[in-house]
Structure formats: C-alpha cells, structure tokens
C-alpha cells in the first residue's frame, strides 16, 4: 500500500484539473461525483494505509525523483510517512470528504458549481502535499498552494467587492509569515546544508547546543510562518474576514486545512524547537494570549460564522500552548478533536444559513430547536465538545493540555490559570450561541429542510465529536516522551469544573436570565469594552494607522517620482521636436529649395568662420 501513497494527493489534484478544463461540459451530478468521489477514494486509501501502518508502525520514506540540483542543493520530490503524517492525512481526507459531501447540496444552486469543487479539491491536494513532504522546500510548495487556494475560495463570490477585499487581506497577511518562513529555510540550508527534515534535525542537534542563538533565530522565523497560517497574534486578523467565502470553505479552512498547517509545522520541526527553550516559551505565551484575546472577542460578536472564526483562533492558541510546553502529543490530539467539532459547528451554521434565507445575525434567529432538530443536536454536541464538557472529545484533549501546562517549570501555574480563563470564556460564548439561536422566540423561520447530503456529515461528525477523545494517536515514536507526573487531584478537578461553570453562567445570562448585567453593559466602561472586543481589540484599526495608511501615503507621494518626471520630460521633448519637424513637411517644392539654400549658406558661413580662426 505504501507504494501507492502518491495516489492520495494526486486524486484530488487530477479531479481539480479535470473540473477546471471541462466545467462547461459537465453536469452537476458529474461535478459532484468527481469532486466528492476523489476525496472519498483518497480517504479510503488513507484508511488502508493506516491499517497497514498500525500493524507495522515503521516510518516510510519514498523518494520519487530529484526536483533540482544546484551545487549542494538537491531537494527531492519525496514523501515521509509516520504517525504524525497519518493523523494529519486522516483529518484532511476524512473530515474533508464529509465537507465535500455537505457542499454537494449546499452549493448545488450556485452557477459556479464546478469551479467551486475544482478549488476545493486543489485545496485538499495542496494540504496533503504539505503534510507528506519529507523536506521543507516541498512542504513550502504545499504551504503556498494552500495560501493560493484560500485566496480563490475566500473570494469565490468575487462579484461582491467585500469578498475580494477579504481574500486579498488573507493572502497578504499570511504572506508576511510566509516570507519569514522562507528566510528561515534559507538560514537552515546555509547553516546545515540540507532541508530534508530528518537530516536537518540530526544535523542541528549535532551542531548546535541548547540555548544557542541560531536555533532561536530559526525557530522565531518558523514561528512567524506558523502564526500567519494558523492565525495567531499578531497575524490573526485575516481569519474572521475570511468568513466571506462559502460556509463549507470556512469549515475546511478551520477544521482540516490551512489553520492547522502552522501547528503541524512546529510539531514536525520539534527537534529544532527543543534546542531553544526561549522559543518554546514564546510559542506557549503567544498561544495563551491569542486564546484569551479571541475568546473575549467571540463574546461580543453577532455573526454566527465570526463567532466560530474567533473560536478557531482561540482553540489554535490552545494547540500552540501545548506545543510550547512540550506537550506535543496533546497538541496534535487537540488538533484532531478540534477538527471534528469545529467542522460540525461550521457545517451546522451552514445548515442554519442555508435554511434561514442566508441570515447570519444570531439575534435574528431563535427558536430553531424544534424546527431544525438535526442541526440543533449537532450544535449541542459540537458546543459541548468545544466547551470541553466531560466525556466529549474536546474534554480529553483540552484537559490534557491544561494538566501538562501546569507541570511546566517556572510559569506552568500561570499558563494553567490563563488556560482556565480561556476554558471559562469558551464555554460562555459557545453556549451563548446555542441558547440565542435555538431557544427563545422565533425571529426568522426556516424556509426549507436540509437533505441527506447535509444531514449525514452532521450525524457522523456528531459521533466523532463524542467518541474522538477515546482515540489513541500513533505518535509515540514521533515525539519525545513527556513526563507524566500526575498533578494534585484538585488541579484536575478545577480543570473539569471550570467549563461547567461557564455553561451555568451562559444559562443564567442568556436563557434563564437570572443574572442581569445590563447595568454593567450600559455603563460607559461596558459600552467601550463591548465595542473594543467587537472590533477585535481594534487591531485592524491599529494596523491601518501604523502600516496601511503610511504605505498609501508613500505610494501617493512616489507615484510620480523625480525619475519618472525626467523620463516624462524626455518623452515630451521628443514629442515636441517631432511635432515641429513634422510641421515643416508641407509638400511645397519652393519651400524645400529655400530651406536647402538657407541651410547651405549657413553651413558655408560656419565653415569660413572656423577656418579663419576667429573663434580663437
């Protein structure tokens, strides 16, 4: 089976190309079969590969050909498969297939049905290349492919200028991180002479000592790339605006592709980060700050998709926190469980939007519990997993992160307390969403019911969100073993209790209304905080003032720079001379003879003048 691993990324890629070339000729059933079927077959092949690997868990390295050879630089087109790759591929193809199946009904009335699936399949193919690559250059190819596809999908409905602006913002902001990552790759090759991940890790551990400056520099550059793709501070602002794309695209970006790429990059290059404790501390602190910032922002949002977008930013922050404290397996575990319940929540929101006349404002919904029962239970289970309620998939992964963060030396208790704050806020905003949308009075009635192609993915994702926490990841041979000292029981008890407190607070505030905080919300400080959080802590405004507006000013000033003015003067001078000389072309012989005589006299006069030496 390992010899056919190349088929897994190739199938969605070939399907994408076929759909691009033959979109005008294919009916919607053929488009759906190609788009959904290719990813489905890739998922089946991944399952077969998983069965084979779990019976003989040995890494597989397959070199197909040498990409290029320039001096000592000879990267290969090669795949590396181990337990971490298996987890990522299972998420990409499995969850990706369910999103594709959901899309086949959600987008069936769109005029660009074939173009949608072409982009979607290319997205999946690029992500598969990213996680399968055995060297950082090939990974970077998949990395940029994912960025390009996100631009195409976020701006899919390009007829609306706001969608194009959102796509452009996502592309530009992530390019900042990508540039830093590219510089990091150059530094790594210069210092270590290879970009093969396994060889590079061994060379780094042989050449550098723990705490050296060079691994710190490299890790910071890689972290910048990861922060851009995974929407972490300060490069997170693109993700909420990326909700302009179709809802299944949001599900794919948030659950199975793109935002998980940064987490994968750090996990895959963990050997480098282990050489720089300062870089790992930075990863943990950055993840925690991002998690708290995004959770506060989610509390103030009205748009159902933006709430989930900020939720994703917050949950990716938890993954960064796990990686920063050396809880590699816990971080990857949360990546997997998050894919289940976040895909469930986004597809559930898509079902609501689909049936409610494309309404996004949660305060214009309400009372959908009895009218959309499948979607209601999907949201209940997804929100419970997101809030890490006991026995859900999110409970096991998030609890593991918090416990291992507590064990971190020096700042472990502070990280744990910050993580608890994030868990409380997560439970609060997730069940705020449930209570407002599904309970209370009905403000907008659904005009249709979801079909089986939308219902089946929701049901399967519900099951995965409930049982996913019992899965055992085959990553014990990928990451170094973690010190499993069990903290005091009260630490675990508090970690379990905090999300429950958050749900109770959400009930008291938004459903039972036993708590009335209007006096705080309507106060001057309350109104300011609400607006501050609603605007995403005004970071977009800050970037506009500090970066965007000065750039526009410089561009305006230099639009007609002096060099351009000089060239324009030369052009205008030549044009004037041409016009003057052209005016002499009258077509009259008499004028030509007179001008020739005058010219001859003038020439002879000058010749005599110079010959006489009068000029001396």
C-alpha angles and dihedrals in degrees: 000000000000090000089064097049089111089068092068097069094028096059097062090038093054090044089053092052093047091050091049094050099040103031093117093055102043126088121224093259091055091046091051092046092052095041099044097030097055092054091043092054089047088054091050091049090049089052091051090048090049091052090052094045095048090056092050108019099195122135115253122215117185121182114198103177143326109272097204139336121214112160107302091347109099112147117182136218093241139143128220118199126190138134094291091050090049093054092049094046091048091053094045097048099031100045089032091058092052090050090049091051090050090048093055089070100028093056100031094112095048114112091222096054095137094045090052094055091042090058093041093052092046088053091055092046092051092050092049091052089050095055096039097050116115092200134047095239093059088043088053089053090056089041092058091040089058090050092050093049091049088055091052094046099042088051093040092123091051093162087086112069093214090062091052090050091051091050091048091049092051091049096047098043093049090047088065090062092040091056091053090048091051090053088050091054090051091051091048093051092045092051102035104024096228142069095198101121098222095043091044093053092050092047092048093051090049096047104035132054125220109274097023118145097238097061088046091054093047093047093050090052092049090046090055089055091047092048091053096051096038094045099241128154125324096009098048100098095094096064101068090048090050087073085088089089125081113294096246087055089055089051092051094047094047101038113028110013145027105009090054091053093081092051090049092049093055092043092049093048094042090126089068094046091052087064091059116052090177091058091050091051088051090052091051095046092044091051093049094048091048091049093053095042093051093045092055090047093051089056091064101044126108100187111089094216094047090053089055091044093057088044089058092050089052095048093047084054088060089053091052089049089054093049091047093056092046095255091134097158092046091052093051090044090056089047089059097044091044089055089057100049097033092052087048093052095045093047089046090053088048090055090051093048090046093054099037101061092268092300115166103174110100091205089062091056128061137134095047094132095096098029097053105026097164092051091044094055090043090056093044093053093040092049091046090053091045090051089048095237113179118285095013121114093252090054094062097045098041093044090052091052093050094048093049091045089055090056093055113116120252103352098031097109091048091051089048093051091048090049090051089053090052091048091052092050091045092056090045098052096037094055091039084063093048096047095046096044102040105027135052126034123348111246100169122026121214114249096203144014127245118256128230093269088063097036098051095058089048092052094046092047089049089057093047091048089055101042101026092094090066093060117110114219118222094225101109090107094045103058131039114260116268124226102256098197105155113232124224114297092243089063091057092042092054091047090054095043100050096070090049089053088051092054091049091050090049090052093049092047105039109020113020091027092205086139116063114191097165091116089060096041093049094048119101092253091045093051091047093049092047092052091043093054093039090057092052093257087306091277092139089054090048092051090048091054097042103034117007102044095044089050091052090048093051090045090052092049094047097041089098099028121178093260090056090048091053091050090047089052091053090050094048091047092053090046090053093048090049091050091048095048091044089057090061091062095090099146092234115130093205092059093048091052093048092049090049091051092048091048092049092050091049092049093049091047092054091046092053091045094055093040092056091056092233091138091065 
